[in-house]
Amino acid sequence: MKEKNFKVREIDGIVVKNMTDKQAGELYKAICAYNFNNEEYNGKDTLVKSVFELMKNSFEYDKFFRETG
């Protein structure tokens, strides 16, 4: 069985360093939910939402190239 995965970039790590542990955990859960279950982030934290939206674009870009070879 082929496992699903996603890339985390260095810039993502830099951004997370500036978040609280709670925000970083929320972001991680949102990223996993999006990449593995196609679920959008529905939380109320505006920083997490903003970072998630930016990261989502890179996940979509990667997904496109994986699917098109």
Predicted model as a PDB file, atoms N, CA, C, CB and O in Angstrom, pLDDT in the B-factor column:
MODEL        1                                                                  
ATOM      1  N   MET A   1       0.840  -1.182   0.000  1.00 65.00           N  
ATOM      2  CA  MET A   1       0.000   0.000   0.000  1.00 65.00           C  
ATOM      3  C   MET A   1       0.889   1.250   0.000  1.00 65.00           C  
ATOM      4  CB  MET A   1      -0.958  -0.005   1.225  1.00 65.00           C  
ATOM      5  O   MET A   1       1.827   1.362   0.790  1.00 65.00           O  
ATOM      6  N   LYS A   2       0.580   2.166  -0.884  1.00 75.00           N  
ATOM      7  CA  LYS A   2       1.343   3.409  -0.964  1.00 75.00           C  
ATOM      8  C   LYS A   2       0.853   4.379   0.127  1.00 75.00           C  
ATOM      9  CB  LYS A   2       1.205   4.052  -2.385  1.00 75.00           C  
ATOM     10  O   LYS A   2      -0.341   4.648   0.252  1.00 75.00           O  
ATOM     11  N   GLU A   3       1.800   4.885   0.897  1.00 77.00           N  
ATOM     12  CA  GLU A   3       1.439   5.818   1.966  1.00 77.00           C  
ATOM     13  C   GLU A   3       1.338   7.234   1.447  1.00 77.00           C  
ATOM     14  CB  GLU A   3       2.451   5.755   3.098  1.00 77.00           C  
ATOM     15  O   GLU A   3       2.099   7.645   0.571  1.00 77.00           O  
ATOM     16  N   LYS A   4       0.382   7.983   2.002  1.00 79.00           N  
ATOM     17  CA  LYS A   4       0.272   9.400   1.680  1.00 79.00           C  
ATOM     18  C   LYS A   4       1.305  10.157   2.503  1.00 79.00           C  
ATOM     19  CB  LYS A   4      -1.170   9.937   1.954  1.00 79.00           C  
ATOM     20  O   LYS A   4       1.633   9.761   3.622  1.00 79.00           O  
ATOM     21  N   ASN A   5       1.810  11.243   1.942  1.00 74.00           N  
ATOM     22  CA  ASN A   5       2.762  12.081   2.677  1.00 74.00           C  
ATOM     23  C   ASN A   5       2.687  13.500   2.146  1.00 74.00           C  
ATOM     24  CB  ASN A   5       4.209  11.526   2.559  1.00 74.00           C  
ATOM     25  O   ASN A   5       2.035  13.768   1.137  1.00 74.00           O  
ATOM     26  N   PHE A   6       3.359  14.398   2.834  1.00 76.00           N  
ATOM     27  CA  PHE A   6       3.432  15.787   2.397  1.00 76.00           C  
ATOM     28  C   PHE A   6       4.756  16.365   2.841  1.00 76.00           C  
ATOM     29  CB  PHE A   6       2.251  16.620   2.954  1.00 76.00           C  
ATOM     30  O   PHE A   6       5.369  15.879   3.792  1.00 76.00           O  
ATOM     31  N   LYS A   7       5.202  17.420   2.144  1.00 76.00           N  
ATOM     32  CA  LYS A   7       6.476  18.068   2.460  1.00 76.00           C  
ATOM     33  C   LYS A   7       6.272  19.178   3.482  1.00 76.00           C  
ATOM     34  CB  LYS A   7       7.127  18.632   1.185  1.00 76.00           C  
ATOM     35  O   LYS A   7       5.264  19.885   3.476  1.00 76.00           O  
ATOM     36  N   VAL A   8       7.249  19.305   4.345  1.00 80.00           N  
ATOM     37  CA  VAL A   8       7.326  20.464   5.234  1.00 80.00           C  
ATOM     38  C   VAL A   8       8.615  21.172   4.866  1.00 80.00           C  
ATOM     39  CB  VAL A   8       7.288  20.055   6.776  1.00 80.00           C  
ATOM     40  O   VAL A   8       9.690  20.574   4.854  1.00 80.00           O  
ATOM     41  N   ARG A   9       8.493  22.434   4.572  1.00 84.00           N  
ATOM     42  CA  ARG A   9       9.641  23.209   4.121  1.00 84.00           C  
ATOM     43  C   ARG A   9      10.286  23.963   5.287  1.00 84.00           C  
ATOM     44  CB  ARG A   9       9.220  24.192   3.020  1.00 84.00           C  
ATOM     45  O   ARG A   9       9.674  24.156   6.338  1.00 84.00           O  
ATOM     46  N   GLU A  10      11.515  24.375   5.078  1.00 88.00           N  
ATOM     47  CA  GLU A  10      12.242  25.105   6.110  1.00 88.00           C  
ATOM     48  C   GLU A  10      11.487  26.360   6.541  1.00 88.00           C  
ATOM     49  CB  GLU A  10      13.636  25.477   5.610  1.00 88.00           C  
ATOM     50  O   GLU A  10      11.436  26.673   7.731  1.00 88.00           O  
ATOM     51  N   ILE A  11      10.907  27.075   5.592  1.00 87.00           N  
ATOM     52  CA  ILE A  11      10.169  28.298   5.926  1.00 87.00           C  
ATOM     53  C   ILE A  11       8.974  27.987   6.827  1.00 87.00           C  
ATOM     54  CB  ILE A  11       9.692  29.007   4.643  1.00 87.00           C  
ATOM     55  O   ILE A  11       8.606  28.801   7.675  1.00 87.00           O  
ATOM     56  N   ASP A  12       8.365  26.808   6.646  1.00 85.00           N  
ATOM     57  CA  ASP A  12       7.254  26.400   7.508  1.00 85.00           C  
ATOM     58  C   ASP A  12       7.735  26.266   8.954  1.00 85.00           C  
ATOM     59  CB  ASP A  12       6.639  25.064   7.015  1.00 85.00           C  
ATOM     60  O   ASP A  12       7.047  26.671   9.891  1.00 85.00           O  
ATOM     61  N   GLY A  13       8.917  25.695   9.114  1.00 88.00           N  
ATOM     62  CA  GLY A  13       9.490  25.545  10.451  1.00 88.00           C  
ATOM     63  C   GLY A  13       9.802  26.880  11.100  1.00 88.00           C  
ATOM     64  O   GLY A  13       9.631  27.046  12.308  1.00 88.00           O  
ATOM     65  N   ILE A  14      10.258  27.828  10.300  1.00 91.00           N  
ATOM     66  CA  ILE A  14      10.552  29.165  10.814  1.00 91.00           C  
ATOM     67  C   ILE A  14       9.280  29.835  11.304  1.00 91.00           C  
ATOM     68  CB  ILE A  14      11.225  30.027   9.736  1.00 91.00           C  
ATOM     69  O   ILE A  14       9.267  30.458  12.366  1.00 91.00           O  
ATOM     70  N   VAL A  15       8.220  29.707  10.535  1.00 90.00           N  
ATOM     71  CA  VAL A  15       6.936  30.305  10.927  1.00 90.00           C  
ATOM     72  C   VAL A  15       6.424  29.682  12.215  1.00 90.00           C  
ATOM     73  CB  VAL A  15       5.892  30.134   9.808  1.00 90.00           C  
ATOM     74  O   VAL A  15       5.950  30.390  13.103  1.00 90.00           O  
ATOM     75  N   VAL A  16       6.516  28.365  12.321  1.00 93.00           N  
ATOM     76  CA  VAL A  16       5.999  27.665  13.504  1.00 93.00           C  
ATOM     77  C   VAL A  16       6.750  28.075  14.769  1.00 93.00           C  
ATOM     78  CB  VAL A  16       6.098  26.146  13.308  1.00 93.00           C  
ATOM     79  O   VAL A  16       6.167  28.099  15.853  1.00 93.00           O  
ATOM     80  N   LYS A  17       8.036  28.398  14.641  1.00 93.00           N  
ATOM     81  CA  LYS A  17       8.812  28.837  15.809  1.00 93.00           C  
ATOM     82  C   LYS A  17       8.205  30.074  16.458  1.00 93.00           C  
ATOM     83  CB  LYS A  17      10.258  29.123  15.408  1.00 93.00           C  
ATOM     84  O   LYS A  17       8.361  30.285  17.661  1.00 93.00           O  
ATOM     85  N   ASN A  18       7.515  30.891  15.667  1.00 92.00           N  
ATOM     86  CA  ASN A  18       6.920  32.118  16.173  1.00 92.00           C  
ATOM     87  C   ASN A  18       5.501  31.931  16.692  1.00 92.00           C  
ATOM     88  CB  ASN A  18       6.924  33.155  15.101  1.00 92.00           C  
ATOM     89  O   ASN A  18       4.849  32.902  17.075  1.00 92.00           O  
ATOM     90  N   MET A  19       5.025  30.712  16.706  1.00 96.00           N  
ATOM     91  CA  MET A  19       3.681  30.410  17.198  1.00 96.00           C  
ATOM     92  C   MET A  19       3.771  29.828  18.608  1.00 96.00           C  
ATOM     93  CB  MET A  19       2.950  29.423  16.244  1.00 96.00           C  
ATOM     94  O   MET A  19       4.811  29.315  19.022  1.00 96.00           O  
ATOM     95  N   THR A  20       2.680  29.918  19.319  1.00 97.00           N  
ATOM     96  CA  THR A  20       2.616  29.252  20.620  1.00 97.00           C  
ATOM     97  C   THR A  20       2.517  27.747  20.375  1.00 97.00           C  
ATOM     98  CB  THR A  20       1.397  29.771  21.474  1.00 97.00           C  
ATOM     99  O   THR A  20       2.231  27.312  19.259  1.00 97.00           O  
ATOM    100  N   ASP A  21       2.754  26.960  21.418  1.00 96.00           N  
ATOM    101  CA  ASP A  21       2.629  25.509  21.280  1.00 96.00           C  
ATOM    102  C   ASP A  21       1.205  25.129  20.878  1.00 96.00           C  
ATOM    103  CB  ASP A  21       3.018  24.807  22.596  1.00 96.00           C  
ATOM    104  O   ASP A  21       1.005  24.220  20.072  1.00 96.00           O  
ATOM    105  N   LYS A  22       0.227  25.822  21.436  1.00 97.00           N  
ATOM    106  CA  LYS A  22      -1.175  25.538  21.113  1.00 97.00           C  
ATOM    107  C   LYS A  22      -1.443  25.811  19.636  1.00 97.00           C  
ATOM    108  CB  LYS A  22      -2.121  26.386  21.995  1.00 97.00           C  
ATOM    109  O   LYS A  22      -2.074  25.002  18.956  1.00 97.00           O  
ATOM    110  N   GLN A  23      -0.966  26.948  19.141  1.00 97.00           N  
ATOM    111  CA  GLN A  23      -1.171  27.291  17.735  1.00 97.00           C  
ATOM    112  C   GLN A  23      -0.460  26.302  16.819  1.00 97.00           C  
ATOM    113  CB  GLN A  23      -0.678  28.711  17.454  1.00 97.00           C  
ATOM    114  O   GLN A  23      -1.020  25.869  15.812  1.00 97.00           O  
ATOM    115  N   ALA A  24       0.772  25.947  17.171  1.00 96.00           N  
ATOM    116  CA  ALA A  24       1.536  25.003  16.355  1.00 96.00           C  
ATOM    117  C   ALA A  24       0.840  23.643  16.307  1.00 96.00           C  
ATOM    118  CB  ALA A  24       2.965  24.851  16.906  1.00 96.00           C  
ATOM    119  O   ALA A  24       0.792  23.004  15.256  1.00 96.00           O  
ATOM    120  N   GLY A  25       0.308  23.207  17.434  1.00 96.00           N  
ATOM    121  CA  GLY A  25      -0.425  21.936  17.474  1.00 96.00           C  
ATOM    122  C   GLY A  25      -1.683  21.988  16.629  1.00 96.00           C  
ATOM    123  O   GLY A  25      -2.007  21.037  15.918  1.00 96.00           O  
ATOM    124  N   GLU A  26      -2.390  23.103  16.711  1.00 97.00           N  
ATOM    125  CA  GLU A  26      -3.597  23.284  15.904  1.00 97.00           C  
ATOM    126  C   GLU A  26      -3.256  23.267  14.416  1.00 97.00           C  
ATOM    127  CB  GLU A  26      -4.303  24.603  16.275  1.00 97.00           C  
ATOM    128  O   GLU A  26      -3.967  22.666  13.611  1.00 97.00           O  
ATOM    129  N   LEU A  27      -2.165  23.930  14.067  1.00 96.00           N  
ATOM    130  CA  LEU A  27      -1.728  23.971  12.676  1.00 96.00           C  
ATOM    131  C   LEU A  27      -1.359  22.573  12.195  1.00 96.00           C  
ATOM    132  CB  LEU A  27      -0.533  24.926  12.512  1.00 96.00           C  
ATOM    133  O   LEU A  27      -1.757  22.173  11.100  1.00 96.00           O  
ATOM    134  N   TYR A  28      -0.617  21.835  12.986  1.00 93.00           N  
ATOM    135  CA  TYR A  28      -0.219  20.479  12.613  1.00 93.00           C  
ATOM    136  C   TYR A  28      -1.441  19.596  12.372  1.00 93.00           C  
ATOM    137  CB  TYR A  28       0.668  19.865  13.701  1.00 93.00           C  
ATOM    138  O   TYR A  28      -1.506  18.858  11.389  1.00 93.00           O  
ATOM    139  N   LYS A  29      -2.401  19.684  13.283  1.00 96.00           N  
ATOM    140  CA  LYS A  29      -3.628  18.901  13.120  1.00 96.00           C  
ATOM    141  C   LYS A  29      -4.375  19.314  11.855  1.00 96.00           C  
ATOM    142  CB  LYS A  29      -4.538  19.066  14.349  1.00 96.00           C  
ATOM    143  O   LYS A  29      -4.911  18.463  11.145  1.00 96.00           O  
ATOM    144  N   ALA A  30      -4.415  20.607  11.573  1.00 96.00           N  
ATOM    145  CA  ALA A  30      -5.094  21.105  10.374  1.00 96.00           C  
ATOM    146  C   ALA A  30      -4.398  20.617   9.111  1.00 96.00           C  
ATOM    147  CB  ALA A  30      -5.151  22.638  10.385  1.00 96.00           C  
ATOM    148  O   ALA A  30      -5.054  20.227   8.145  1.00 96.00           O  
ATOM    149  N   ILE A  31      -3.068  20.640   9.120  1.00 92.00           N  
ATOM    150  CA  ILE A  31      -2.294  20.181   7.962  1.00 92.00           C  
ATOM    151  C   ILE A  31      -2.554  18.698   7.705  1.00 92.00           C  
ATOM    152  CB  ILE A  31      -0.781  20.430   8.183  1.00 92.00           C  
ATOM    153  O   ILE A  31      -2.782  18.293   6.565  1.00 92.00           O  
ATOM    154  N   CYS A  32      -2.519  17.902   8.748  1.00 92.00           N  
ATOM    155  CA  CYS A  32      -2.764  16.465   8.594  1.00 92.00           C  
ATOM    156  C   CYS A  32      -4.193  16.206   8.114  1.00 92.00           C  
ATOM    157  CB  CYS A  32      -2.510  15.728   9.927  1.00 92.00           C  
ATOM    158  O   CYS A  32      -4.408  15.388   7.220  1.00 92.00           O  
ATOM    159  N   ALA A  33      -5.159  16.894   8.699  1.00 95.00           N  
ATOM    160  CA  ALA A  33      -6.561  16.714   8.304  1.00 95.00           C  
ATOM    161  C   ALA A  33      -6.758  17.092   6.838  1.00 95.00           C  
ATOM    162  CB  ALA A  33      -7.492  17.561   9.201  1.00 95.00           C  
ATOM    163  O   ALA A  33      -7.519  16.439   6.124  1.00 95.00           O  
ATOM    164  N   TYR A  34      -6.084  18.129   6.397  1.00 92.00           N  
ATOM    165  CA  TYR A  34      -6.211  18.576   5.011  1.00 92.00           C  
ATOM    166  C   TYR A  34      -5.549  17.581   4.045  1.00 92.00           C  
ATOM    167  CB  TYR A  34      -5.586  19.974   4.845  1.00 92.00           C  
ATOM    168  O   TYR A  34      -6.145  17.184   3.044  1.00 92.00           O  
ATOM    169  N   ASN A  35      -4.330  17.194   4.355  1.00 89.00           N  
ATOM    170  CA  ASN A  35      -3.579  16.325   3.450  1.00 89.00           C  
ATOM    171  C   ASN A  35      -4.091  14.894   3.412  1.00 89.00           C  
ATOM    172  CB  ASN A  35      -2.141  16.319   3.843  1.00 89.00           C  
ATOM    173  O   ASN A  35      -3.984  14.236   2.377  1.00 89.00           O  
ATOM    174  N   PHE A  36      -4.639  14.398   4.503  1.00 90.00           N  
ATOM    175  CA  PHE A  36      -5.059  13.008   4.543  1.00 90.00           C  
ATOM    176  C   PHE A  36      -6.565  12.816   4.396  1.00 90.00           C  
ATOM    177  CB  PHE A  36      -4.608  12.394   5.819  1.00 90.00           C  
ATOM    178  O   PHE A  36      -7.016  11.743   3.996  1.00 90.00           O  
ATOM    179  N   ASN A  37      -7.355  13.859   4.721  1.00 93.00           N  
ATOM    180  CA  ASN A  37      -8.813  13.719   4.685  1.00 93.00           C  
ATOM    181  C   ASN A  37      -9.516  14.834   3.915  1.00 93.00           C  
ATOM    182  CB  ASN A  37      -9.347  13.676   6.087  1.00 93.00           C  
ATOM    183  O   ASN A  37     -10.746  14.896   3.897  1.00 93.00           O  
ATOM    184  N   ASN A  38      -8.743  15.716   3.278  1.00 91.00           N  
ATOM    185  CA  ASN A  38      -9.299  16.852   2.532  1.00 91.00           C  
ATOM    186  C   ASN A  38     -10.212  17.750   3.378  1.00 91.00           C  
ATOM    187  CB  ASN A  38     -10.072  16.342   1.337  1.00 91.00           C  
ATOM    188  O   ASN A  38     -11.188  18.302   2.870  1.00 91.00           O  
ATOM    189  N   GLU A  39      -9.895  17.889   4.648  1.00 95.00           N  
ATOM    190  CA  GLU A  39     -10.685  18.726   5.555  1.00 95.00           C  
ATOM    191  C   GLU A  39     -10.046  20.106   5.664  1.00 95.00           C  
ATOM    192  CB  GLU A  39     -10.803  18.067   6.957  1.00 95.00           C  
ATOM    193  O   GLU A  39      -8.830  20.220   5.817  1.00 95.00           O  
ATOM    194  N   GLU A  40     -10.855  21.140   5.586  1.00 94.00           N  
ATOM    195  CA  GLU A  40     -10.382  22.508   5.734  1.00 94.00           C  
ATOM    196  C   GLU A  40     -10.250  22.859   7.216  1.00 94.00           C  
ATOM    197  CB  GLU A  40     -11.336  23.493   5.026  1.00 94.00           C  
ATOM    198  O   GLU A  40     -10.886  22.237   8.066  1.00 94.00           O  
ATOM    199  N   TYR A  41      -9.422  23.856   7.517  1.00 96.00           N  
ATOM    200  CA  TYR A  41      -9.292  24.344   8.893  1.00 96.00           C  
ATOM    201  C   TYR A  41     -10.513  25.199   9.220  1.00 96.00           C  
ATOM    202  CB  TYR A  41      -7.963  25.164   9.086  1.00 96.00           C  
ATOM    203  O   TYR A  41     -10.829  26.139   8.490  1.00 96.00           O  
ATOM    204  N   ASN A  42     -11.193  24.877  10.303  1.00 94.00           N  
ATOM    205  CA  ASN A  42     -12.387  25.612  10.709  1.00 94.00           C  
ATOM    206  C   ASN A  42     -12.238  26.285  12.060  1.00 94.00           C  
ATOM    207  CB  ASN A  42     -13.566  24.690  10.741  1.00 94.00           C  
ATOM    208  O   ASN A  42     -13.223  26.753  12.631  1.00 94.00           O  
ATOM    209  N   GLY A  43     -11.024  26.340  12.576  1.00 95.00           N  
ATOM    210  CA  GLY A  43     -10.799  26.958  13.871  1.00 95.00           C  
ATOM    211  C   GLY A  43     -10.932  28.468  13.803  1.00 95.00           C  
ATOM    212  O   GLY A  43     -11.134  29.041  12.732  1.00 95.00           O  
ATOM    213  N   LYS A  44     -10.816  29.103  14.961  1.00 96.00           N  
ATOM    214  CA  LYS A  44     -11.017  30.547  15.054  1.00 96.00           C  
ATOM    215  C   LYS A  44      -9.729  31.348  15.134  1.00 96.00           C  
ATOM    216  CB  LYS A  44     -11.852  30.856  16.242  1.00 96.00           C  
ATOM    217  O   LYS A  44      -9.765  32.575  15.037  1.00 96.00           O  
ATOM    218  N   ASP A  45      -8.602  30.692  15.307  1.00 97.00           N  
ATOM    219  CA  ASP A  45      -7.336  31.400  15.448  1.00 97.00           C  
ATOM    220  C   ASP A  45      -6.914  31.968  14.093  1.00 97.00           C  
ATOM    221  CB  ASP A  45      -6.238  30.462  16.016  1.00 97.00           C  
ATOM    222  O   ASP A  45      -6.654  31.210  13.158  1.00 97.00           O  
ATOM    223  N   THR A  46      -6.847  33.285  13.983  1.00 96.00           N  
ATOM    224  CA  THR A  46      -6.563  33.921  12.692  1.00 96.00           C  
ATOM    225  C   THR A  46      -5.127  33.665  12.221  1.00 96.00           C  
ATOM    226  CB  THR A  46      -6.810  35.422  12.789  1.00 96.00           C  
ATOM    227  O   THR A  46      -4.894  33.554  11.018  1.00 96.00           O  
ATOM    228  N   LEU A  47      -4.175  33.571  13.130  1.00 96.00           N  
ATOM    229  CA  LEU A  47      -2.800  33.279  12.732  1.00 96.00           C  
ATOM    230  C   LEU A  47      -2.708  31.874  12.150  1.00 96.00           C  
ATOM    231  CB  LEU A  47      -1.844  33.427  13.931  1.00 96.00           C  
ATOM    232  O   LEU A  47      -2.109  31.675  11.093  1.00 96.00           O  
ATOM    233  N   VAL A  48      -3.294  30.911  12.830  1.00 97.00           N  
ATOM    234  CA  VAL A  48      -3.282  29.534  12.345  1.00 97.00           C  
ATOM    235  C   VAL A  48      -3.977  29.461  10.986  1.00 97.00           C  
ATOM    236  CB  VAL A  48      -3.968  28.585  13.362  1.00 97.00           C  
ATOM    237  O   VAL A  48      -3.492  28.803  10.065  1.00 97.00           O  
ATOM    238  N   LYS A  49      -5.097  30.131  10.875  1.00 96.00           N  
ATOM    239  CA  LYS A  49      -5.846  30.125   9.612  1.00 96.00           C  
ATOM    240  C   LYS A  49      -5.012  30.721   8.475  1.00 96.00           C  
ATOM    241  CB  LYS A  49      -7.164  30.909   9.767  1.00 96.00           C  
ATOM    242  O   LYS A  49      -4.987  30.176   7.372  1.00 96.00           O  
ATOM    243  N   SER A  50      -4.340  31.822   8.738  1.00 95.00           N  
ATOM    244  CA  SER A  50      -3.521  32.480   7.713  1.00 95.00           C  
ATOM    245  C   SER A  50      -2.357  31.597   7.274  1.00 95.00           C  
ATOM    246  CB  SER A  50      -2.989  33.817   8.236  1.00 95.00           C  
ATOM    247  O   SER A  50      -2.109  31.434   6.080  1.00 95.00           O  
ATOM    248  N   VAL A  51      -1.655  31.036   8.235  1.00 94.00           N  
ATOM    249  CA  VAL A  51      -0.513  30.175   7.919  1.00 94.00           C  
ATOM    250  C   VAL A  51      -0.995  28.928   7.183  1.00 94.00           C  
ATOM    251  CB  VAL A  51       0.257  29.780   9.209  1.00 94.00           C  
ATOM    252  O   VAL A  51      -0.366  28.489   6.220  1.00 94.00           O  
ATOM    253  N   PHE A  52      -2.096  28.368   7.631  1.00 94.00           N  
ATOM    254  CA  PHE A  52      -2.660  27.189   6.968  1.00 94.00           C  
ATOM    255  C   PHE A  52      -2.984  27.494   5.507  1.00 94.00           C  
ATOM    256  CB  PHE A  52      -3.926  26.709   7.703  1.00 94.00           C  
ATOM    257  O   PHE A  52      -2.671  26.688   4.631  1.00 94.00           O  
ATOM    258  N   GLU A  53      -3.593  28.620   5.234  1.00 93.00           N  
ATOM    259  CA  GLU A  53      -3.951  28.981   3.859  1.00 93.00           C  
ATOM    260  C   GLU A  53      -2.708  29.120   2.980  1.00 93.00           C  
ATOM    261  CB  GLU A  53      -4.751  30.290   3.843  1.00 93.00           C  
ATOM    262  O   GLU A  53      -2.706  28.689   1.827  1.00 93.00           O  
ATOM    263  N   LEU A  54      -1.669  29.713   3.522  1.00 90.00           N  
ATOM    264  CA  LEU A  54      -0.423  29.838   2.762  1.00 90.00           C  
ATOM    265  C   LEU A  54       0.205  28.475   2.487  1.00 90.00           C  
ATOM    266  CB  LEU A  54       0.569  30.725   3.515  1.00 90.00           C  
ATOM    267  O   LEU A  54       0.668  28.206   1.379  1.00 90.00           O  
ATOM    268  N   MET A  55       0.214  27.628   3.498  1.00 90.00           N  
ATOM    269  CA  MET A  55       0.799  26.304   3.341  1.00 90.00           C  
ATOM    270  C   MET A  55      -0.049  25.438   2.411  1.00 90.00           C  
ATOM    271  CB  MET A  55       0.952  25.625   4.703  1.00 90.00           C  
ATOM    272  O   MET A  55       0.481  24.610   1.670  1.00 90.00           O  
ATOM    273  N   LYS A  56      -1.347  25.630   2.454  1.00 90.00           N  
ATOM    274  CA  LYS A  56      -2.261  24.859   1.619  1.00 90.00           C  
ATOM    275  C   LYS A  56      -1.919  25.027   0.141  1.00 90.00           C  
ATOM    276  CB  LYS A  56      -3.711  25.286   1.879  1.00 90.00           C  
ATOM    277  O   LYS A  56      -1.993  24.068  -0.628  1.00 90.00           O  
ATOM    278  N   ASN A  57      -1.550  26.223  -0.250  1.00 87.00           N  
ATOM    279  CA  ASN A  57      -1.167  26.456  -1.641  1.00 87.00           C  
ATOM    280  C   ASN A  57       0.021  25.590  -2.052  1.00 87.00           C  
ATOM    281  CB  ASN A  57      -0.834  27.928  -1.855  1.00 87.00           C  
ATOM    282  O   ASN A  57       0.037  25.035  -3.150  1.00 87.00           O  
ATOM    283  N   SER A  58       1.011  25.475  -1.176  1.00 86.00           N  
ATOM    284  CA  SER A  58       2.174  24.652  -1.520  1.00 86.00           C  
ATOM    285  C   SER A  58       1.801  23.170  -1.557  1.00 86.00           C  
ATOM    286  CB  SER A  58       3.317  24.886  -0.512  1.00 86.00           C  
ATOM    287  O   SER A  58       2.351  22.418  -2.361  1.00 86.00           O  
ATOM    288  N   PHE A  59       0.870  22.740  -0.693  1.00 84.00           N  
ATOM    289  CA  PHE A  59       0.428  21.347  -0.728  1.00 84.00           C  
ATOM    290  C   PHE A  59      -0.294  21.043  -2.033  1.00 84.00           C  
ATOM    291  CB  PHE A  59      -0.487  21.041   0.466  1.00 84.00           C  
ATOM    292  O   PHE A  59      -0.118  19.972  -2.614  1.00 84.00           O  
ATOM    293  N   GLU A  60      -1.102  21.984  -2.488  1.00 85.00           N  
ATOM    294  CA  GLU A  60      -1.820  21.799  -3.754  1.00 85.00           C  
ATOM    295  C   GLU A  60      -0.846  21.735  -4.929  1.00 85.00           C  
ATOM    296  CB  GLU A  60      -2.833  22.938  -3.970  1.00 85.00           C  
ATOM    297  O   GLU A  60      -1.014  20.926  -5.842  1.00 85.00           O  
ATOM    298  N   TYR A  61       0.153  22.579  -4.897  1.00 83.00           N  
ATOM    299  CA  TYR A  61       1.186  22.598  -5.932  1.00 83.00           C  
ATOM    300  C   TYR A  61       1.901  21.251  -5.979  1.00 83.00           C  
ATOM    301  CB  TYR A  61       2.198  23.739  -5.677  1.00 83.00           C  
ATOM    302  O   TYR A  61       2.073  20.674  -7.053  1.00 83.00           O  
ATOM    303  N   ASP A  62       2.318  20.753  -4.820  1.00 77.00           N  
ATOM    304  CA  ASP A  62       3.002  19.457  -4.746  1.00 77.00           C  
ATOM    305  C   ASP A  62       2.096  18.327  -5.227  1.00 77.00           C  
ATOM    306  CB  ASP A  62       3.468  19.179  -3.309  1.00 77.00           C  
ATOM    307  O   ASP A  62       2.534  17.434  -5.951  1.00 77.00           O  
ATOM    308  N   LYS A  63       0.838  18.374  -4.821  1.00 79.00           N  
ATOM    309  CA  LYS A  63      -0.126  17.348  -5.204  1.00 79.00           C  
ATOM    310  C   LYS A  63      -0.302  17.319  -6.728  1.00 79.00           C  
ATOM    311  CB  LYS A  63      -1.484  17.597  -4.508  1.00 79.00           C  
ATOM    312  O   LYS A  63      -0.356  16.248  -7.333  1.00 79.00           O  
ATOM    313  N   PHE A  64      -0.389  18.472  -7.323  1.00 77.00           N  
ATOM    314  CA  PHE A  64      -0.546  18.572  -8.771  1.00 77.00           C  
ATOM    315  C   PHE A  64       0.616  17.875  -9.481  1.00 77.00           C  
ATOM    316  CB  PHE A  64      -0.633  20.051  -9.205  1.00 77.00           C  
ATOM    317  O   PHE A  64       0.404  17.095 -10.409  1.00 77.00           O  
ATOM    318  N   PHE A  65       1.829  18.157  -9.044  1.00 73.00           N  
ATOM    319  CA  PHE A  65       2.996  17.578  -9.706  1.00 73.00           C  
ATOM    320  C   PHE A  65       3.139  16.072  -9.419  1.00 73.00           C  
ATOM    321  CB  PHE A  65       4.260  18.315  -9.263  1.00 73.00           C  
ATOM    322  O   PHE A  65       3.655  15.333 -10.258  1.00 73.00           O  
ATOM    323  N   ARG A  66       2.690  15.616  -8.249  1.00 73.00           N  
ATOM    324  CA  ARG A  66       2.709  14.181  -7.979  1.00 73.00           C  
ATOM    325  C   ARG A  66       1.751  13.454  -8.925  1.00 73.00           C  
ATOM    326  CB  ARG A  66       2.333  13.898  -6.505  1.00 73.00           C  
ATOM    327  O   ARG A  66       2.061  12.381  -9.443  1.00 73.00           O  
ATOM    328  N   GLU A  67       0.582  14.062  -9.137  1.00 74.00           N  
ATOM    329  CA  GLU A  67      -0.445  13.417  -9.962  1.00 74.00           C  
ATOM    330  C   GLU A  67      -0.139  13.487 -11.450  1.00 74.00           C  
ATOM    331  CB  GLU A  67      -1.787  14.051  -9.700  1.00 74.00           C  
ATOM    332  O   GLU A  67      -0.570  12.622 -12.212  1.00 74.00           O  
ATOM    333  N   THR A  68       0.596  14.500 -11.869  1.00 81.00           N  
ATOM    334  CA  THR A  68       0.877  14.654 -13.289  1.00 81.00           C  
ATOM    335  C   THR A  68       2.258  14.132 -13.677  1.00 81.00           C  
ATOM    336  CB  THR A  68       0.757  16.104 -13.677  1.00 81.00           C  
ATOM    337  O   THR A  68       2.636  14.138 -14.848  1.00 81.00           O  
ATOM    338  N   GLY A  69       2.995  13.685 -12.679  1.00 70.00           N  
ATOM    339  CA  GLY A  69       4.286  13.068 -12.944  1.00 70.00           C  
ATOM    340  C   GLY A  69       5.351  14.065 -13.194  1.00 70.00           C  
ATOM    341  O   GLY A  69       6.501  13.694 -13.433  1.00 70.00           O  
TER     342      GLY A  69                                                      
ENDMDL                                                                          
END                                                                             
